[in-house]
Amino acid sequence: MGGRAAAGTLARRMETLPFSERTRWLVVFGFVAISFLAATLKAFPSRPTILIWFVVVAAMLCWRNPNRVARVVWDWLPLLVIAAGYDLVRSRAPDLVPRAITEPQLRFDEILFFGTVPTVQLQDALVDRNTPHWWDYPAWIMYLSHFVFTLCIALWLYLRHREWFHRFAILILTVSVCGFLTYFLLPAEPPWLASRNGDLQHTTRIVHAVWADLGITDAAKVFAGDAKLANPVAALPSLHAAWPFMVLLFLWNKVGRWRWAILAYNAAMVTVLVYGAEHYVSDILLGWLYATVVFIVVSRFLDRRETRVATAARHEVPA
């Protein structure tokens, strides 16, 4: 009886909702029911599938939803899309590693730097293979800052310049998706992995060495190259370089003298990526190219769309 009463209450509440909201909830309930039926009949879904499922449900619940909480979730949905995309690529890493390329990016760096990859030059001068030096710890922090720097910029825009936020989120999402697609189509070995496979002189993955020196074994395992924990061939293009460069492009004409701080951050990140054996210079240049093309194309598309919307709004204003 209790179940019937609850169902009746839910049905009455659904009848009071506007048609569009009623349709939204019916679609969501239908999607959830079909999903659980599929999960019951088949094996339990993988983590990437679950993340994608959450993205779809959140999109259905929040799209054009006037509720304040729903609007916030919709605004930050690109973050969940990026997380789902990254995890999907990571889940395919065991299949991607055997066909990862090495030669093009390695040879490009050798030609550009007169026969020796700059990672090798820097590490010959600065790296102790046994124990990290003090400067390896700032390099480790700089590398990890990738995971918070762009997010902090997005949060600042959301709180202080909401009119800029949505365009910035679209730009970061687009360049990330382009990178993820490239990782599927053209997996590539970074310098540390090329060294391990004998295609490059010895290099040390600084991030892994510092985690190990700190005794944080779980984090060290993630950066040890196990394809079950992370994707070791997601190197071309470098999103570590593309994200801060996109921040630089987007904010260059908006933040005055702070642009030089962002430029300095980009320079420091590039230095750490090369020194730490995370990326070839060619990976970084391609990351910058991706960011530049996405910035130009998406900005022009959004500008034209805003112009069309503004023109239509002017024509609807009564004389």
C-alpha positions in Angstrom: 0.0 0.0 0.0 2.8 2.4 0.9 4.4 1.9 -2.6 1.1 2.6 -4.3 0.5 5.7 -2.3 4.0 7.0 -3.1 3.5 6.2 -6.8 0.1 8.1 -6.7 1.8 11.1 -5.0 4.5 11.2 -7.6 2.0 10.9 -10.5 0.0 13.9 -9.0 3.1 16.0 -8.7 4.0 15.1 -12.3 0.6 16.3 -13.5 1.2 19.7 -11.8 4.5 20.3 -13.7 4.6 22.4 -16.9 4.6 20.3 -20.0 8.3 20.8 -20.8 9.3 19.8 -17.2 7.0 16.9 -17.2 8.5 15.7 -20.5 12.0 16.2 -19.1 11.3 14.0 -16.1 9.6 11.3 -18.2 12.6 11.2 -20.5 15.0 11.0 -17.5 13.0 8.3 -15.7 12.8 6.3 -19.0 16.6 6.6 -19.6 17.4 5.5 -16.0 15.0 2.6 -16.2 16.5 1.4 -19.5 20.0 1.8 -18.1 19.3 -0.3 -15.1 17.6 -2.9 -17.2 20.7 -3.1 -19.5 23.0 -3.3 -16.5 20.9 -6.1 -15.1 21.0 -8.1 -18.3 24.6 -7.4 -19.1 27.8 -7.1 -17.1 28.1 -4.1 -14.7 29.3 -1.1 -16.7 32.9 0.2 -16.6 33.9 3.4 -14.8 34.1 5.4 -18.1 30.6 4.2 -19.0 29.3 5.3 -15.6 30.9 8.7 -16.0 29.3 9.1 -19.5 26.0 8.0 -18.0 26.2 10.7 -15.4 27.0 13.3 -18.1 24.0 12.3 -20.1 21.7 12.4 -17.0 23.0 15.7 -15.9 22.6 17.2 -19.3 19.0 16.0 -19.5 18.2 17.3 -16.1 19.9 20.7 -16.4 19.4 21.8 -20.1 17.3 24.9 -20.2 16.3 24.3 -16.6 15.5 27.6 -14.7 16.4 26.1 -11.3 19.4 27.8 -9.9 21.2 24.6 -8.9 20.5 23.1 -12.3 22.0 26.2 -13.9 25.2 25.9 -11.9 25.5 22.2 -12.8 24.9 23.0 -16.5 27.6 25.7 -16.4 30.1 23.3 -15.0 29.1 20.3 -17.1 32.1 20.7 -19.4 34.3 19.7 -16.4 32.5 16.4 -16.1 32.7 15.9 -19.8 36.5 16.4 -19.7 36.8 13.9 -16.8 34.7 11.4 -18.6 36.7 11.8 -21.8 40.0 11.5 -20.1 38.8 8.3 -18.3 37.5 6.9 -21.5 40.9 7.4 -23.2 42.7 6.0 -20.1 40.5 2.8 -20.2 41.7 2.1 -23.8 45.4 2.6 -23.0 46.3 -1.1 -23.0 45.1 -1.2 -26.7 46.8 2.0 -27.6 50.3 1.3 -26.2 51.3 -1.3 -28.8 50.6 1.1 -31.7 52.1 4.2 -30.2 54.5 6.2 -32.4 57.9 7.3 -31.4 59.9 8.4 -34.5 58.2 11.6 -35.8 58.3 13.6 -32.6 61.7 12.3 -31.6 63.3 13.0 -34.9 61.7 16.5 -35.0 63.3 17.4 -31.7 66.7 16.0 -32.9 66.6 18.1 -36.1 65.4 21.2 -34.3 68.1 20.9 -31.6 71.0 19.8 -33.8 71.0 16.1 -33.1 70.1 15.8 -29.3 66.7 15.9 -27.8 66.5 18.8 -25.3 65.2 16.5 -22.6 68.4 14.5 -22.7 70.5 17.7 -22.7 68.8 19.1 -19.6 68.8 15.9 -17.7 72.5 15.2 -18.4 73.2 18.6 -16.8 70.7 18.6 -13.9 69.4 15.1 -13.1 70.8 12.7 -10.5 69.5 9.2 -11.3 69.5 8.2 -7.6 68.0 11.1 -5.7 65.9 14.1 -6.8 67.5 17.5 -6.2 65.7 20.3 -4.5 64.8 21.9 -7.9 62.9 18.7 -8.9 60.3 19.5 -6.2 59.3 22.9 -7.7 59.2 21.1 -11.1 56.9 18.4 -9.6 54.6 21.1 -8.2 54.6 23.0 -11.5 53.6 19.8 -13.4 50.8 19.0 -11.0 49.5 22.6 -11.1 48.1 21.7 -14.5 45.2 20.0 -12.7 44.3 23.2 -10.7 45.5 26.2 -12.7 42.9 26.2 -15.5 40.2 25.2 -13.0 41.1 28.2 -10.8 41.0 30.5 -13.8 37.5 29.1 -14.6 36.3 29.6 -11.1 37.6 33.2 -11.0 35.8 33.9 -14.3 32.6 32.3 -13.0 32.6 34.4 -9.8 33.9 37.7 -11.2 33.3 37.7 -15.0 30.4 35.4 -15.7 30.0 37.0 -19.2 33.4 35.5 -20.1 33.0 32.1 -18.4 30.9 30.2 -20.9 33.1 31.0 -23.8 36.2 30.0 -21.9 34.5 26.7 -20.9 33.6 25.9 -24.5 37.2 26.6 -25.6 38.8 24.4 -23.0 36.3 21.6 -23.6 36.8 21.8 -27.4 40.6 21.7 -27.3 40.4 18.8 -24.8 38.1 16.8 -27.0 40.4 17.4 -30.0 43.3 16.1 -27.9 41.4 13.0 -26.7 40.4 12.1 -30.3 44.1 12.5 -31.3 45.1 10.2 -28.5 42.8 7.5 -29.9 43.9 8.0 -33.5 47.6 8.6 -32.9 48.9 7.4 -29.6 52.5 8.6 -29.0 55.3 7.8 -26.6 56.6 10.5 -24.4 60.4 10.8 -23.8 60.5 8.8 -20.6 58.7 5.9 -22.3 60.9 6.1 -25.4 63.9 5.8 -23.1 62.4 2.8 -21.3 61.9 1.1 -24.7 65.4 1.8 -25.9 64.5 4.4 -28.5 66.1 7.3 -26.6 69.0 7.8 -24.3 68.3 7.4 -20.6 65.8 9.9 -19.1 64.2 10.0 -15.7 60.5 10.8 -15.3 60.9 13.5 -12.6 57.3 13.4 -11.4 57.5 9.7 -10.7 60.9 10.1 -9.0 59.6 12.7 -6.6 56.5 10.8 -5.7 58.7 7.7 -5.0 61.2 9.8 -3.0 58.3 11.1 -0.9 57.3 7.6 -0.2 53.8 8.1 -1.6 53.7 4.7 -3.4 50.1 4.8 -4.7 50.7 8.1 -6.5 54.1 6.8 -7.7 52.4 3.8 -9.3 50.1 6.1 -11.3 53.2 7.7 -12.9 55.1 4.5 -13.3 53.7 3.7 -16.7 51.1 1.1 -15.9 48.5 1.4 -18.7 45.8 0.1 -16.3 46.2 3.2 -14.0 46.9 5.9 -16.6 47.4 6.4 -20.3 51.2 6.6 -20.9 50.8 7.3 -24.6 48.5 10.4 -24.3 51.4 12.7 -25.3 50.6 14.2 -28.7 49.4 17.0 -28.4 50.4 18.1 -25.0 47.3 19.3 -23.2 49.6 20.3 -20.3 50.8 23.0 -22.8 47.5 23.6 -24.6 45.4 24.5 -21.6 47.6 27.3 -20.2 48.2 28.6 -23.7 44.5 28.8 -24.2 44.3 30.7 -20.9 46.9 33.1 -22.3 45.1 33.6 -25.6 41.7 34.1 -23.9 42.9 36.6 -21.2 45.6 38.4 -23.1 43.4 41.5 -23.9 41.4 41.2 -20.7 43.8 41.2 -17.7 46.3 44.0 -18.4 49.7 43.4 -16.7 48.6 40.0 -15.4 49.1 38.7 -18.9 52.8 38.6 -18.2 52.3 36.4 -15.2 50.3 34.0 -17.4 53.0 34.1 -20.0 55.6 33.3 -17.3 53.5 30.4 -16.2 53.4 29.0 -19.7 57.2 29.3 -20.0 57.7 27.5 -16.7 55.3 24.8 -17.6 57.0 24.2 -21.0 60.4 24.0 -19.3 59.2 21.5 -16.8 57.5 19.3 -19.4 60.7 19.1 -21.4 63.0 18.7 -18.4 60.8 16.2 -16.7 60.7 13.9 -19.8 56.9 14.3 -20.1 56.8 15.8 -23.6 58.9 16.5 -26.6 59.0 20.1 -27.9 57.0 18.9 -30.9 54.2 17.7 -28.5 54.2 21.2 -27.0 54.2 23.0 -30.3 51.3 20.8 -31.5 49.4 21.6 -28.3 49.9 25.3 -28.9 48.7 24.8 -32.5 45.6 23.0 -31.3 44.8 25.8 -28.8 45.4 28.5 -31.4 43.2 26.9 -34.1 40.4 26.1 -31.6 40.6 29.6 -30.2 40.2 31.2 -33.7 37.6 28.9 -35.0 35.4 28.7 -31.9 35.7 32.4 -31.2 34.6 33.3 -34.7 31.7 30.9 -34.5 30.5 32.3 -31.2 30.9 35.9 -32.4 28.7 35.2 -35.4 26.1 33.5 -33.3 26.0 36.3 -30.8 25.7 38.8 -33.7 22.7 36.8 -35.1 21.1 36.7 -31.7 21.5 40.4 -31.1 20.2 41.2 -34.6 17.2 39.0 -34.1 16.5 40.6 -30.7 16.6 44.1 -32.3 14.1 43.1 -35.0 11.7 41.7 -32.3 11.6 45.0 -30.4 8.3 46.8 -31.3 8.6 50.2 -32.8 
